[in-house]
Amino acid sequence: MGRYALLVATGEYADARLSRLRAPSQDVERLAALLEDPEVGGFAGVKVLRDAADHEIRRAVEDVLASRAPDDLVLLYFSCHGLTTAARRLYFAAANTVQDRPAGTAIPRTFLNEQLEDCRAAGRILVLDCCFSGAYVEGFKDASSAVLDDGGEGYVVLTASNAYEYAFEEDTLSLEAPRASLFTDVVIEGLSSGAADLDGDGWIDVNELFSYAYREVRGRRSDQTPQFFAQSAGPPLRVARAGGSVPSAVRRSASYTSGQLLVARGFRAAAEPVCRTLGPLGRRSVVFVDGRPVELADAAAIAAAFQPDDPRDALGASYVRELISEVHLACGDGGASAVAVAQGAIGRLIEAMRDGHNPVRLLRGVRAAAARTDDLLDGMAVPLGTADVARLASAASGSPYIGGMVEHVVGVTGRQGAVLVEEGIRPAIDYEITRGLRFDRGYASALFVTDVGRRAAVLADAHVLLFSGGLTDQALSLVAKSERGPLLVVCESLSDVLLSALLRRGEALVVIAENATLSRLQAVVGGLVLDADLVLAADSKAFGHAAKVVATERDTTVVGSWPLALGPDTAIVGGDAAARIRAGAEDVLRIDRAVRSVRSAAHDGVLRGGGMGLRALGERLAAEAGGPPTEVAGWRALAGALAEPSRRIAENAAVEVHELDPSLIDSVGTARAVVAAAARTAARFLLVA
């Protein structure tokens, strides 16, 4: 059985005699979110039409009703001005309606009635939140004790008022409503809180929904009388889930929007194939590329290839791609774990908003929890031991062979040394040791970037100029005289004027570094370190040479031109060592993850792997939760989500969480990047309107 809805909200009118309504645009957003929520309404298709002309509304009504199957349920909702003539004919105002000419510019009651009577759907529900809406059913043969179920047939009308009453917003007429209308607000409250489940069976049917709305509206305003009419009899039609029992205390109305549900649904669709790859026994996901099924195990590749079946899921899927890219740029690994944490956080935040928590206050809680994880991770970190390097690299790459190779390479270059991983012309993995240097200063401007995917500036077979002190006009002249080809300029400082000049000319990549770094670079690339006096007499001998330069916003790696013949225990005297690792396309990603993980762990330390370190972090975070209740809810949402990677890893390995391999380790830096990126994604989700 398909469930479909069309929600029509008109609050802005071209005719100045029809006053503006603020309630419809607010009501329709909240109601759409509830109907689309799979845990509440479960409607597969909800279309919202705001401030449309009469012909657009007619077409939308026909579209949603004409294509229904016999076992479908369809719901129409109108929130607008209701207009009646002297002959008691009822019209629903559109954005272009002329108040005293409704027959040609508004939606007549007869049009809606005929369309609903002709619709093939088994269940047809019309909800009218308009003044004088009770006039719709004048002449109906009422069977108001009857409602429908999935197998019945019927046509039900719920109205906000009778034929002679206005529809009110709390204590004011809806004609000037600053907030939600009373009737729709009560309906939303009953659905979102579960309070309309009057018999406690976990479901809300149309009879219960009307009874709840009638009681609440009449209790707040004795001069507004909701109406209920049905044209046929049958067992109860279930409109929404209520959670299984009548709540002991009515919760506040859900605070999420249909846009947030749309993002959450798309995120979940793209996250599922990514999370299947988590862990040493993670599975490979099948995704379709150009209509062909492809088997993939890399999180970034899966997210890039994923195409949702429903186009509406594309936005949420883009969140997954961007999250993985952000984590991989930061540390090379942890993309799938970040997706699992973000998915867990989003699910918990929806539950919190379903209970009425304000999304902005939830946002504060998420951000506060994420900030606290930095200190907690520092306290959990254990230094990376020599015996841990191969284990960590093997876990990050999924290959003991790669782990052993990385262990040897970093044994020569140092854990923070210069290691470049490149795609080779052969599928086999090989490497060479040469002079090289990696230092913690990146490019002077993002406009130097040549590899957008990695956000890196890459030069091959490049000349190098080294300047002590600041770059001067004379130094700029030397740059202009250099031979054509890639050029790296390293200096201690640079004015904005000279940087702009270099960017305009496109003649060089500029990196700013400390003076001590310049002498180390000279040992790698040759040439001279020029000062203000030497620049004036400099010639071609001043230029050094690098086989490869890779600069990011955080660091720069420079590899010299000549390989060195070194044994496994040989040290390079008078300079720094570098390694160039070449491999096939798929292995490049795995090796790069391993190298980055070792580098990160050397700086930040390690913690237990298999997601168990994140789980322990979440438990410590949850124990510290405090502050305003809504901020605590956001804090706990992130804390609870940190257990998701270990849960998914155990699920993929067909074991219990406590049975996960205790020898696995992860980099603290990777865990830090995972939490930070997942928290930013959760915050982005909360800010969706």
Helices and strands as residue ranges (DSSP letters): E 3-9, H 23-36, E 45-50, H 54-66, E 73-79, E 82-84, E 90-92, H 102-105, E 107-108, H 109-118, E 123-129, G 133-137, E 154-159, E 168-169, E 172-173, G 174-176, H 182-193, E 203-205, H 206-220, E 227-230, E 238-241, H 258-275, E 285-289, E 292-296, H 299-305, G 311-313, H 314-331, H 335-354, H 359-380, H 388-397, H 400-413, E 418-423, E 430-439, G 446-448, E 457-470, H 473-481, E 487-493, H 496-505, E 509-512, H 515-525, E 529-530, H 532-537, G 540-542, E 544-551, E 556-563, E 577-583, H 585-604, E 606-608, H 612-623, H 629-641, H 644-653, G 657-659, E 665-667, H 668-686
